[in-house]
């Protein structure tokens, strides 16, 4: 009879402890997503404060490239003749 009373108690420690147990991993996921968004915003703000350095040393007009290529070919002919 005492066993019946112990099992019929809905506010027992076993059932109450599982109902009030909280998990915090969803907050961790939300915090991680928030940190990623903040890092992106900070990166954009940081990058927008610096000017863009345009390096066009490897870009040239077609005619300039042909002239340089011709000069290079003329200098390579004696070298190719000696070491070919």
C-alpha positions as a printed Julia matrix, in Angstrom:
84×3 Matrix{Float64}:
  0.0    0.0     0.0
  2.86   2.33    0.61
  4.21   1.49   -2.84
  0.98   2.66   -4.44
  1.14   6.01   -2.7
  4.75   6.56   -3.69
  4.08   5.8    -7.36
  0.9    7.85   -7.6
  2.59  11.03   -6.43
  2.79  13.2    -9.61
  5.11  15.68   -7.91
  7.79  13.15   -7.08
 11.42  13.99   -7.48
 11.89  11.7   -10.5
  9.25  13.25  -12.74
  9.89  16.82  -11.61
 13.65  16.77  -12.16
 13.34  15.72  -15.82
 10.74  18.39  -16.53
 12.85  21.23  -15.12
 16.18  20.12  -16.58
 17.28  22.74  -19.12
 19.68  22.37  -22.0
 21.78  25.3   -23.12
 23.08  24.06  -26.49
 20.43  26.01  -28.49
 21.77  29.18  -26.91
 25.28  28.16  -27.93
 24.18  27.75  -31.55
 22.46  31.14  -31.52
 25.48  32.74  -29.9
 27.77  31.21  -32.55
 25.59  32.49  -35.4
 25.47  35.93  -33.82
 29.27  35.95  -33.46
 29.69  35.01  -37.14
 27.38  37.82  -38.25
 29.22  40.29  -36.02
 32.59  39.15  -37.42
 31.31  39.69  -40.97
 30.09  43.19  -40.14
 33.37  44.1   -38.46
 35.34  42.78  -41.45
 33.27  44.82  -43.91
 33.65  47.99  -41.83
 37.39  47.42  -41.4
 37.93  46.71  -45.1
 35.88  49.69  -46.28
 38.17  52.12  -44.43
 41.18  51.25  -46.6
 41.55  52.28  -50.24
 41.93  49.7   -52.96
 45.44  49.39  -54.33
 45.18  48.79  -58.04
 48.2   46.97  -59.37
 48.29  46.9   -63.13
 51.91  45.94  -63.63
 50.87  42.67  -65.3
 48.23  44.31  -67.47
 49.26  46.11  -70.6
 48.01  47.09  -74.0
 48.26  44.57  -76.78
 50.84  46.62  -78.68
 53.11  46.92  -75.62
 52.98  43.18  -75.06
 53.91  42.49  -78.7
 56.89  44.87  -78.48
 58.16  43.27  -75.27
 57.63  39.79  -76.71
 59.59  40.7   -79.84
 62.49  42.09  -77.78
 62.51  38.93  -75.67
 62.55  36.71  -78.78
 65.48  38.64  -80.24
 67.47  38.22  -77.01
 66.67  34.5   -76.86
 67.95  33.68  -80.38
 71.69  33.81  -79.44
 71.02  31.91  -76.24
 69.09  29.21  -78.09
 71.86  28.95  -80.68
 74.5   28.4   -77.99
 72.59  25.94  -75.84
 70.33  24.09  -78.23
